[in-house]
């Protein structure tokens, strides 16, 4: 659902999903209270400013959680996000095993958060949907294609997806639809 909403470029689909989830819980679950003290991580320059004064351990933890939270669900939609997610995992593992000290991991994770923000900024600057940008970036990163050609191919691929009938539940599980997508 979130991937679909992102592909339509809806504004902040995660916030909308959180609000709908709270409404469903209020309607169907008897609870005494809902905790509001659980942190919600949002990547932004403001977030980076907020963590600057934290000690290195806390800063690294905060950034790692924020980036992982942001990339959850996105890492399967764009190869750049997937590589960033893998890098965060490696950095956290290196920190846990003692290969990296808190100041060093905090600095590297801050660079990762900035890179994650730049992916979204570039997509917005190019005015591409999430899907079109994913194809575009994969072509640039993994193939010998220039920006103009990548733009044209990405637009063609997205137009091809628009021609595939996905107006029924479970279309993504259909072998026939998968074959259509692979051919396209």
GIHUNOR-V418236 format. One record per residue. N is the residue number from 1. PHI is phi in whole degrees, -180 to 180 (* if undefined). Layout:
BEGIN
n=N phi=PHI
n=N phi=PHI
END
This chain:
BEGIN
n=1 phi=*
n=2 phi=-65
n=3 phi=-61
n=4 phi=-62
n=5 phi=-64
n=6 phi=-67
n=7 phi=-65
n=8 phi=-84
n=9 phi=65
n=10 phi=-64
n=11 phi=-76
n=12 phi=50
n=13 phi=-64
n=14 phi=-65
n=15 phi=-63
n=16 phi=-61
n=17 phi=-65
n=18 phi=-62
n=19 phi=-64
n=20 phi=-65
n=21 phi=-63
n=22 phi=-60
n=23 phi=-61
n=24 phi=-63
n=25 phi=-64
n=26 phi=-59
n=27 phi=-76
n=28 phi=-113
n=29 phi=-126
n=30 phi=-86
n=31 phi=-136
n=32 phi=-82
n=33 phi=-160
n=34 phi=-110
n=35 phi=-71
n=36 phi=-109
n=37 phi=-93
n=38 phi=-81
n=39 phi=-69
n=40 phi=-112
n=41 phi=-95
n=42 phi=-128
n=43 phi=-76
n=44 phi=-174
n=45 phi=-64
n=46 phi=-62
n=47 phi=-61
n=48 phi=-63
n=49 phi=-65
n=50 phi=-63
n=51 phi=-90
n=52 phi=-59
n=53 phi=-89
n=54 phi=-75
n=55 phi=-65
n=56 phi=-52
n=57 phi=-62
n=58 phi=-66
n=59 phi=-62
n=60 phi=-62
n=61 phi=-63
n=62 phi=-61
n=63 phi=-68
n=64 phi=-59
n=65 phi=-64
n=66 phi=-63
n=67 phi=-68
n=68 phi=-62
n=69 phi=-62
n=70 phi=-65
n=71 phi=-83
n=72 phi=-60
n=73 phi=90
n=74 phi=-90
n=75 phi=-65
n=76 phi=-92
n=77 phi=-102
n=78 phi=-151
n=79 phi=-62
n=80 phi=-65
n=81 phi=-63
n=82 phi=-63
n=83 phi=-65
n=84 phi=-64
n=85 phi=-60
n=86 phi=-64
n=87 phi=-66
n=88 phi=-61
n=89 phi=-59
n=90 phi=-63
n=91 phi=-63
n=92 phi=-64
n=93 phi=-62
n=94 phi=-64
n=95 phi=-69
n=96 phi=-64
n=97 phi=-88
n=98 phi=88
n=99 phi=-71
n=100 phi=-124
n=101 phi=-91
n=102 phi=-50
n=103 phi=-62
n=104 phi=-69
n=105 phi=-68
n=106 phi=-63
n=107 phi=-64
n=108 phi=-67
n=109 phi=-69
n=110 phi=-63
n=111 phi=-63
n=112 phi=-66
n=113 phi=-63
n=114 phi=-62
n=115 phi=-64
n=116 phi=-61
n=117 phi=-64
n=118 phi=-68
n=119 phi=-63
n=120 phi=-65
n=121 phi=-61
n=122 phi=-64
n=123 phi=-60
n=124 phi=-64
n=125 phi=-62
n=126 phi=-81
n=127 phi=56
n=128 phi=-113
n=129 phi=-71
n=130 phi=-58
n=131 phi=-67
n=132 phi=-62
n=133 phi=-67
n=134 phi=-63
n=135 phi=-66
n=136 phi=-57
n=137 phi=-68
n=138 phi=-64
n=139 phi=-64
n=140 phi=-68
n=141 phi=-78
n=142 phi=-113
n=143 phi=-138
n=144 phi=-86
n=145 phi=-129
n=146 phi=-83
n=147 phi=-62
n=148 phi=-65
n=149 phi=-66
n=150 phi=-63
n=151 phi=-62
n=152 phi=-66
n=153 phi=-65
n=154 phi=-60
n=155 phi=-64
n=156 phi=-63
n=157 phi=-63
n=158 phi=-63
n=159 phi=-60
n=160 phi=-63
n=161 phi=-64
n=162 phi=-63
n=163 phi=-83
n=164 phi=-86
n=165 phi=-72
n=166 phi=-123
n=167 phi=-88
n=168 phi=-138
n=169 phi=-64
n=170 phi=84
n=171 phi=-56
n=172 phi=-69
n=173 phi=-95
n=174 phi=-74
n=175 phi=-61
n=176 phi=-63
n=177 phi=-68
n=178 phi=-62
n=179 phi=-63
n=180 phi=-60
n=181 phi=-64
n=182 phi=-62
n=183 phi=-63
n=184 phi=-61
END
